[in-house]
Amino acid sequence: MNPSDINEQLKRKTGVDFSRYRDPELVETLGNAITFPLFLVKSLTRPVGLMFLLLILAMVLTDSAYFRAWLTFPGILLALINGIALGLVLFIRRIRNDMKKVFAISAELSLQVLKDIGSARRKLAGNPESFPSLLEIFQGVNTSIVLPVIKQVIDRKIPFLGKFIGKLTERFFNAVNSRLGMRLKKTDANEHPSSQASPVEIASWLQKAESLVHAGRNQISKVVDTVSMVVSIPFLGIFAFVFLVSLIILYGGYTLTA
């Protein structure tokens, strides 16, 4: 589903047009926060280089020409796979650091939406029956504003591998967003004023919602760290499996050619 469709669904549900917040200033702010595309090449080339260095070292230390030949053919492929898998694990750590900054920006933007709703309720919410909860605002900000901007920034900064990195980042982002949403559901963030609420009641709710956002900032880092570990597991598994296979193959080759 594209961002405009998501925004229309949210607008019908909450009465808030989230797309109006997706302005050039926000794009610039998020663009400055997202630095991990700059480290993609370094994250991949260093582990790959290390694996090839170990392979060359093994070739230099062996006296068997047959074993050197054995190292060359399966060894190069295995070193490449091992290096890329390890590099992606390191790259996810870079994404993790940037996601902490991104969700801090998201929290600030959610606060801004809250304040705008409080000061111009009819203009933003149009239909008083659909006054949004903090949970709806936070999820709306992330799915309709922040994530599309992140994908836009990645496409600009990584022209060739942007699609793969964008999918990886989107998976990471959605996992964090989902976990934070589940935590918000356990608080008063899912409550919202009724259509008959007085200005005093609305002001009280806004103050409570603002306090929840400030309190939730402390949870962002822990959630992002947890998601980082989960997203890294497949690549760590590939690295461990291929590394074990490499040792078995190399040991078998050494035994046969010794």
Number of C-alpha atoms within 10 A of each C-alpha: 5 8 15 14 11 16 20 17 15 22 20 13 16 23 22 27 19 23 17 8 16 15 11 10 10 16 18 13 12 20 18 13 17 21 17 19 21 12 13 19 11 14 23 20 15 15 21 20 15 15 22 20 13 12 18 16 11 14 18 11 9 13 11 14 12 15 19 21 14 20 22 14 10 13 21 16 14 22 23 18 18 25 24 23 24 23 24 19 23 20 21 22 19 20 22 23 18 19 24 20 17 23 21 19 17 20 21 17 20 24 21 14 20 22 16 14 19 18 12 11 18 14 13 20 22 16 16 17 14 18 22 25 19 27 23 21 21 25 19 24 23 23 19 24 25 24 20 18 22 21 18 15 21 22 17 13 17 16 9 10 13 19 14 11 18 19 12 14 22 16 14 21 23 15 19 24 20 12 16 20 17 12 15 18 14 9 12 15 22 16 15 19 20 14 12 10 12 11 11 9 13 19 16 13 21 21 14 14 24 21 12 16 19 14 11 16 15 11 12 21 18 13 17 25 16 15 18 22 15 12 18 19 12 13 19 18 13 16 22 15 12 17 17 12 13 19 13 12 17 17 12 13 17 17 10 11 14 12
